[in-house]
Amino acid sequence: MGTPRTWARRLRRPRSRWWALAGAGAAALFLSGCQLPTFGAFRGATSQGQDALKLWQLFFIAGAAMFLLVFFLILWAVLRYRRNSDAIPPQTQYHTLFEITYTVIPVIMVLVLFAFTFITENEVDALGTRNTLTVNVTAFQWGWQFQYPGYDVKVLGVETENPVMVLPVDQTVRIFLRSTDVIHGFYVPAFNFSRYALPGVTNQFDLDIQHTGTFRGQCTQFCGLYHSLMFFQVKGVTSGQFTSWIHEEQMTNTPSRSITTARHQAHEHPVRGRSR
């Protein structure tokens, strides 16, 4: 194995030192598990989610560039000025241009990131003037209700039932989000989107799903005993499939439960199978 002094002599050799640095860099990259080009985020199944992804990519690249700059400056200082003797190296101070540079550049970077954040948030929160569908989403302990005004269709699910909100793709859908009891969180990871459901407050936002698919959703705010069971799904379908689904739901004669009934059942029977 060798003694510490032996390893120290080996690391002093230029080739060994560079191999050690390359190995450390490769290990760091491997352990980070980076996913290019999303850097661990979702690609965004909605136009709003894609805007959020672009902002995340900008922040990640800016942060990575700053990290590499600081890392290599530290590494250069360690290798270049490691102690070879007890003599004190020349001291330099009051380099005005250099001090102004390393002060102004970070301020400019923060202002640029702030500007892009402001623009992206406005784009994500913007409400379109021509939405073709409206869905009322109501969160409660511990489930979700999706109501389609004008179609007389309502989907309600509690805990393990995982209700499905069916939406057409390539259309602007207006969501009205409410809560009947405590604070809940409407979160769809594939949309890169999260919004609070607040009691007494109606939040509204638009979703433009770009492709068909089924996307997992969940409550992100601890809302009580069975918060961990508050899942739902968003299913993106074509316009024709959405029209067929609406007709099928309208033809169903099974009376839908109310939120009050569902909450009562949830408190008495916390674990059930899927039902309507």
Contacts in CASP RR format, 6 or more apart in sequence:
PFRMAT RR
TARGET T0000
AUTHOR 0000-0000-0000
METHOD contacts of the structure
MODEL  1
MGTPRTWARRLRRPRSRWWALAGAGAAALFLSGCQLPTFGAFRGATSQGQ
DALKLWQLFFIAGAAMFLLVFFLILWAVLRYRRNSDAIPPQTQYHTLFEI
TYTVIPVIMVLVLFAFTFITENEVDALGTRNTLTVNVTAFQWGWQFQYPG
YDVKVLGVETENPVMVLPVDQTVRIFLRSTDVIHGFYVPAFNFSRYALPG
VTNQFDLDIQHTGTFRGQCTQFCGLYHSLMFFQVKGVTSGQFTSWIHEEQ
MTNTPSRSITTARHQAHEHPVRGRSR
10 16 0 8 1.000
11 17 0 8 1.000
11 20 0 8 1.000
17 79 0 8 1.000
21 75 0 8 1.000
34 40 0 8 1.000
37 57 0 8 1.000
38 53 0 8 1.000
38 56 0 8 1.000
38 57 0 8 1.000
39 56 0 8 1.000
39 57 0 8 1.000
39 60 0 8 1.000
41 53 0 8 1.000
41 56 0 8 1.000
41 57 0 8 1.000
41 192 0 8 1.000
42 49 0 8 1.000
42 53 0 8 1.000
42 189 0 8 1.000
42 190 0 8 1.000
42 191 0 8 1.000
42 192 0 8 1.000
43 50 0 8 1.000
43 53 0 8 1.000
44 50 0 8 1.000
44 52 0 8 1.000
44 53 0 8 1.000
44 190 0 8 1.000
44 191 0 8 1.000
44 192 0 8 1.000
44 210 0 8 1.000
45 190 0 8 1.000
45 191 0 8 1.000
45 209 0 8 1.000
45 210 0 8 1.000
45 211 0 8 1.000
45 213 0 8 1.000
45 215 0 8 1.000
46 191 0 8 1.000
46 192 0 8 1.000
46 193 0 8 1.000
46 207 0 8 1.000
46 208 0 8 1.000
46 209 0 8 1.000
46 210 0 8 1.000
47 208 0 8 1.000
47 210 0 8 1.000
48 123 0 8 1.000
48 124 0 8 1.000
48 191 0 8 1.000
48 192 0 8 1.000
48 193 0 8 1.000
48 205 0 8 1.000
48 206 0 8 1.000
48 207 0 8 1.000
48 208 0 8 1.000
49 124 0 8 1.000
49 191 0 8 1.000
49 192 0 8 1.000
49 193 0 8 1.000
50 192 0 8 1.000
50 210 0 8 1.000
51 120 0 8 1.000
51 123 0 8 1.000
51 124 0 8 1.000
52 120 0 8 1.000
52 124 0 8 1.000
52 192 0 8 1.000
52 193 0 8 1.000
53 192 0 8 1.000
54 120 0 8 1.000
55 116 0 8 1.000
55 117 0 8 1.000
55 120 0 8 1.000
56 192 0 8 1.000
58 113 0 8 1.000
58 116 0 8 1.000
59 113 0 8 1.000
62 109 0 8 1.000
62 113 0 8 1.000
66 109 0 8 1.000
81 89 0 8 1.000
124 193 0 8 1.000
124 205 0 8 1.000
125 205 0 8 1.000
126 206 0 8 1.000
127 174 0 8 1.000
127 204 0 8 1.000
127 205 0 8 1.000
127 206 0 8 1.000
128 172 0 8 1.000
128 206 0 8 1.000
130 172 0 8 1.000
131 171 0 8 1.000
131 172 0 8 1.000
131 173 0 8 1.000
131 174 0 8 1.000
131 206 0 8 1.000
132 168 0 8 1.000
132 171 0 8 1.000
132 172 0 8 1.000
132 173 0 8 1.000
133 148 0 8 1.000
133 167 0 8 1.000
133 168 0 8 1.000
133 171 0 8 1.000
133 172 0 8 1.000
133 173 0 8 1.000
133 174 0 8 1.000
134 148 0 8 1.000
134 149 0 8 1.000
134 173 0 8 1.000
134 174 0 8 1.000
134 175 0 8 1.000
134 176 0 8 1.000
135 146 0 8 1.000
135 147 0 8 1.000
135 148 0 8 1.000
135 165 0 8 1.000
135 167 0 8 1.000
135 173 0 8 1.000
135 174 0 8 1.000
135 175 0 8 1.000
135 176 0 8 1.000
136 145 0 8 1.000
136 146 0 8 1.000
136 147 0 8 1.000
136 148 0 8 1.000
136 149 0 8 1.000
136 176 0 8 1.000
136 178 0 8 1.000
137 144 0 8 1.000
137 145 0 8 1.000
137 146 0 8 1.000
137 147 0 8 1.000
137 165 0 8 1.000
137 175 0 8 1.000
137 176 0 8 1.000
137 177 0 8 1.000
137 178 0 8 1.000
137 186 0 8 1.000
137 197 0 8 1.000
138 144 0 8 1.000
138 145 0 8 1.000
138 147 0 8 1.000
138 178 0 8 1.000
138 179 0 8 1.000
138 180 0 8 1.000
138 197 0 8 1.000
138 259 0 8 1.000
139 177 0 8 1.000
139 178 0 8 1.000
139 179 0 8 1.000
139 180 0 8 1.000
139 184 0 8 1.000
139 185 0 8 1.000
139 186 0 8 1.000
139 197 0 8 1.000
139 219 0 8 1.000
139 223 0 8 1.000
139 230 0 8 1.000
140 179 0 8 1.000
140 180 0 8 1.000
140 181 0 8 1.000
140 184 0 8 1.000
140 259 0 8 1.000
140 262 0 8 1.000
140 263 0 8 1.000
141 181 0 8 1.000
141 182 0 8 1.000
141 223 0 8 1.000
141 224 0 8 1.000
141 226 0 8 1.000
141 263 0 8 1.000
141 266 0 8 1.000
142 158 0 8 1.000
142 159 0 8 1.000
142 219 0 8 1.000
142 223 0 8 1.000
142 224 0 8 1.000
142 225 0 8 1.000
142 226 0 8 1.000
142 227 0 8 1.000
142 229 0 8 1.000
142 230 0 8 1.000
142 266 0 8 1.000
143 156 0 8 1.000
143 157 0 8 1.000
143 158 0 8 1.000
143 159 0 8 1.000
143 161 0 8 1.000
143 163 0 8 1.000
143 219 0 8 1.000
143 230 0 8 1.000
143 232 0 8 1.000
143 262 0 8 1.000
143 266 0 8 1.000
144 156 0 8 1.000
144 157 0 8 1.000
144 163 0 8 1.000
144 165 0 8 1.000
144 230 0 8 1.000
144 232 0 8 1.000
145 154 0 8 1.000
145 155 0 8 1.000
145 156 0 8 1.000
145 157 0 8 1.000
145 163 0 8 1.000
145 259 0 8 1.000
145 262 0 8 1.000
146 154 0 8 1.000
146 155 0 8 1.000
146 156 0 8 1.000
146 163 0 8 1.000
146 165 0 8 1.000
146 232 0 8 1.000
147 153 0 8 1.000
147 154 0 8 1.000
147 155 0 8 1.000
148 154 0 8 1.000
148 246 0 8 1.000
151 246 0 8 1.000
151 249 0 8 1.000
151 250 0 8 1.000
152 250 0 8 1.000
153 246 0 8 1.000
153 249 0 8 1.000
153 250 0 8 1.000
154 256 0 8 1.000
155 163 0 8 1.000
155 164 0 8 1.000
155 165 0 8 1.000
155 166 0 8 1.000
155 249 0 8 1.000
155 276 0 8 1.000
156 163 0 8 1.000
156 256 0 8 1.000
156 257 0 8 1.000
156 259 0 8 1.000
156 262 0 8 1.000
156 276 0 8 1.000
157 163 0 8 1.000
157 232 0 8 1.000
157 262 0 8 1.000
157 275 0 8 1.000
157 276 0 8 1.000
158 262 0 8 1.000
158 263 0 8 1.000
158 265 0 8 1.000
158 266 0 8 1.000
158 272 0 8 1.000
159 226 0 8 1.000
159 229 0 8 1.000
159 230 0 8 1.000
159 266 0 8 1.000
159 270 0 8 1.000
159 271 0 8 1.000
159 272 0 8 1.000
160 229 0 8 1.000
160 271 0 8 1.000
160 272 0 8 1.000
160 273 0 8 1.000
160 274 0 8 1.000
161 272 0 8 1.000
161 273 0 8 1.000
161 274 0 8 1.000
161 275 0 8 1.000
162 231 0 8 1.000
162 232 0 8 1.000
162 233 0 8 1.000
162 274 0 8 1.000
163 232 0 8 1.000
163 233 0 8 1.000
164 214 0 8 1.000
164 232 0 8 1.000
164 233 0 8 1.000
164 234 0 8 1.000
164 235 0 8 1.000
165 232 0 8 1.000
165 233 0 8 1.000
165 234 0 8 1.000
165 235 0 8 1.000
166 235 0 8 1.000
166 236 0 8 1.000
166 237 0 8 1.000
166 242 0 8 1.000
166 245 0 8 1.000
167 173 0 8 1.000
167 207 0 8 1.000
167 209 0 8 1.000
167 234 0 8 1.000
167 235 0 8 1.000
167 236 0 8 1.000
167 237 0 8 1.000
167 242 0 8 1.000
168 209 0 8 1.000
168 236 0 8 1.000
168 237 0 8 1.000
168 238 0 8 1.000
168 239 0 8 1.000
168 240 0 8 1.000
168 241 0 8 1.000
168 242 0 8 1.000
169 209 0 8 1.000
169 210 0 8 1.000
169 211 0 8 1.000
169 212 0 8 1.000
169 236 0 8 1.000
169 237 0 8 1.000
169 238 0 8 1.000
169 239 0 8 1.000
170 208 0 8 1.000
170 209 0 8 1.000
170 210 0 8 1.000
170 239 0 8 1.000
171 208 0 8 1.000
171 209 0 8 1.000
171 239 0 8 1.000
172 206 0 8 1.000
172 207 0 8 1.000
172 208 0 8 1.000
173 206 0 8 1.000
173 207 0 8 1.000
173 208 0 8 1.000
173 209 0 8 1.000
174 204 0 8 1.000
174 205 0 8 1.000
174 206 0 8 1.000
175 204 0 8 1.000
175 205 0 8 1.000
175 206 0 8 1.000
175 207 0 8 1.000
176 202 0 8 1.000
176 203 0 8 1.000
176 204 0 8 1.000
177 186 0 8 1.000
177 195 0 8 1.000
177 196 0 8 1.000
177 197 0 8 1.000
177 202 0 8 1.000
177 203 0 8 1.000
177 204 0 8 1.000
177 205 0 8 1.000
178 197 0 8 1.000
178 198 0 8 1.000
178 199 0 8 1.000
178 200 0 8 1.000
178 201 0 8 1.000
178 202 0 8 1.000
178 203 0 8 1.000
179 197 0 8 1.000
179 198 0 8 1.000
179 199 0 8 1.000
179 200 0 8 1.000
179 201 0 8 1.000
180 199 0 8 1.000
180 259 0 8 1.000
181 199 0 8 1.000
181 223 0 8 1.000
182 199 0 8 1.000
182 221 0 8 1.000
182 223 0 8 1.000
182 224 0 8 1.000
183 196 0 8 1.000
183 197 0 8 1.000
183 198 0 8 1.000
183 199 0 8 1.000
183 221 0 8 1.000
183 223 0 8 1.000
184 196 0 8 1.000
184 197 0 8 1.000
184 219 0 8 1.000
184 221 0 8 1.000
184 223 0 8 1.000
184 230 0 8 1.000
185 194 0 8 1.000
185 195 0 8 1.000
185 196 0 8 1.000
185 197 0 8 1.000
185 219 0 8 1.000
185 220 0 8 1.000
185 221 0 8 1.000
186 194 0 8 1.000
186 195 0 8 1.000
186 196 0 8 1.000
186 197 0 8 1.000
186 219 0 8 1.000
186 220 0 8 1.000
187 193 0 8 1.000
187 194 0 8 1.000
187 195 0 8 1.000
187 217 0 8 1.000
187 218 0 8 1.000
187 219 0 8 1.000
187 220 0 8 1.000
188 194 0 8 1.000
188 215 0 8 1.000
188 216 0 8 1.000
188 217 0 8 1.000
188 234 0 8 1.000
189 215 0 8 1.000
189 216 0 8 1.000
189 217 0 8 1.000
190 215 0 8 1.000
190 216 0 8 1.000
191 207 0 8 1.000
191 215 0 8 1.000
191 234 0 8 1.000
193 205 0 8 1.000
193 207 0 8 1.000
194 220 0 8 1.000
195 203 0 8 1.000
195 205 0 8 1.000
196 203 0 8 1.000
196 221 0 8 1.000
197 203 0 8 1.000
209 234 0 8 1.000
209 236 0 8 1.000
211 236 0 8 1.000
212 236 0 8 1.000
212 237 0 8 1.000
212 238 0 8 1.000
213 235 0 8 1.000
213 236 0 8 1.000
213 237 0 8 1.000
214 233 0 8 1.000
214 234 0 8 1.000
214 235 0 8 1.000
214 236 0 8 1.000
215 233 0 8 1.000
215 234 0 8 1.000
215 235 0 8 1.000
215 236 0 8 1.000
216 231 0 8 1.000
216 233 0 8 1.000
217 231 0 8 1.000
217 232 0 8 1.000
217 233 0 8 1.000
217 234 0 8 1.000
218 230 0 8 1.000
218 231 0 8 1.000
218 232 0 8 1.000
219 227 0 8 1.000
219 230 0 8 1.000
219 231 0 8 1.000
221 227 0 8 1.000
223 230 0 8 1.000
225 270 0 8 1.000
226 266 0 8 1.000
226 270 0 8 1.000
229 270 0 8 1.000
237 245 0 8 1.000
252 276 0 8 1.000
254 276 0 8 1.000
256 276 0 8 1.000
257 265 0 8 1.000
257 276 0 8 1.000
265 272 0 8 1.000
END
